Amino acid sequence: MLALAQINANGARKEPGCIAFDVYRDPDALVVILHEVFDDEAALAFHKTTDHFQRFVAGLPALVSGERTRQALVSVDSRMG
């Protein structure tokens, strides 16, 4: 899981519109968090078409046994638009 997530993150960081893409894990639990920041929905939609994302998603069912959640947030920082 971590290897696939890191490949996905490394590819995403090179994409236009990707502001940040970080992979975190809880050292005491089997929890991995992907923190992704894109300029807009178009940049995120592009990310989902990339080979590294498609390989990541294809590998998830064999590696993830728990619930997957997605939470979209909007910045309140005026510097972020």
LINTAWO-V248928 format. One record per residue. N is the residue number from 1. RES is the residue in one letter. BURIAL is # if it has 16 or more other ideal C-beta (glycine too) atoms within 10 Angstrom, else .. Layout:
n & res & burial
N & RES & BURIAL
N & RES & BURIAL
This chain:
n & res & burial
1 & M & .
2 & L & .
3 & A & .
4 & L & #
5 & A & #
6 & Q & .
7 & I & #
8 & N & #
9 & A & #
10 & N & .
11 & G & #
12 & A & #
13 & R & .
14 & K & .
15 & E & #
16 & P & .
17 & G & #
18 & C & #
19 & I & .
20 & A & .
21 & F & #
22 & D & .
23 & V & #
24 & Y & .
25 & R & .
26 & D & .
27 & P & .
28 & D & .
29 & A & .
30 & L & .
31 & V & .
32 & V & .
33 & I & .
34 & L & .
35 & H & .
36 & E & #
37 & V & #
38 & F & #
39 & D & .
40 & D & .
41 & E & .
42 & A & .
43 & A & #
44 & L & #
45 & A & .
46 & F & #
47 & H & #
48 & K & .
49 & T & .
50 & T & .
51 & D & .
52 & H & #
53 & F & #
54 & Q & .
55 & R & .
56 & F & #
57 & V & .
58 & A & .
59 & G & #
60 & L & .
61 & P & .
62 & A & .
63 & L & .
64 & V & .
65 & S & .
66 & G & .
67 & E & .
68 & R & .
69 & T & .
70 & R & .
71 & Q & .
72 & A & .
73 & L & .
74 & V & .
75 & S & .
76 & V & .
77 & D & .
78 & S & .
79 & R & .
80 & M & .
81 & G & .
